[in-house]
């Protein structure tokens, strides 16, 4: 059944004539994966197993747009940085009443499709502002990484992770899943849940860094593996990868403790359980070892 949904998603996306340049980009990409489109379809089914086919299609499209924008900024236009934020947002988002007719065709398609999702995927309007915000933050943090490289700035691990939890684009996915499931959520509760999403995104960023370090290094880019290696003298890259995995496990434990302490979320408690599960799904997806379960006494203290 899982394979059928994945194949159906893949076939549906490949059949969309107007999105062909974006979807073909995932098919033709070789630096990331031999079958990035298949991986994207599998990931969305695993991340939101209870969702409808239409929701899975929205999430798969979202991954395709994220990859397209990321490669546009990282590989095609690494010269763009924070000074170009407004222009980049106007190229990929319907920002400040941007006229689609004045945009490059592929960029206009991405902008129109993202905005269409906000209107047509049966999500309450109350979520639209947050969904737009995480897209904007994702673009900002991608440009921040370009800025660091362009200006050869020294970056601390903390600064990198604070930026990287957005550039991973995991918050875009999780805010969409959250919006699929709930309405009439107070702003205070949204803020608390978003804090947990950000913590989860740090875990995912570290996991992604271990997986993509070789590719990014070949492109002249850096991630947490390089920052840890540089900060610890004679540490080898293999030792740095192990250290990143250890930090990832610590961050994951912190996430589980924070969610265990959360007692005021009512119906959204189910989403927080999902957040832990989906974080683990991505660790498995990246073929990283499953962190050891917390000792019972630690879980009791966290409660």
Secondary structure, DSSP 8 states (H G I E B T S, - for coil): -HHHHHHHHHHHHHT-STTHHHHHHHHH--SS-SSHHHHHHHHHHHHTTTS-HHHHHHHHHHHHHHHHHHHIIIII-TT--GGGHHHHHHHHS--SS--GGGS-HHHHHHHHHHHHHHHHSS--GGGHHHHHHHHHHHHHHHHHHHHHHHTT----HHHHHHHHHHHT-HHHHHHHHHHHH--S--HHHHHHHHHHHHHHHHHHHHHHHHHHHHHHHHTT---HHHHHHHHTTT--HHHHHHHHHHHHHHHHHHHHHHHHT----GGGHHHHHHHHHHHHHHHHHTT--------HHHHHHH-
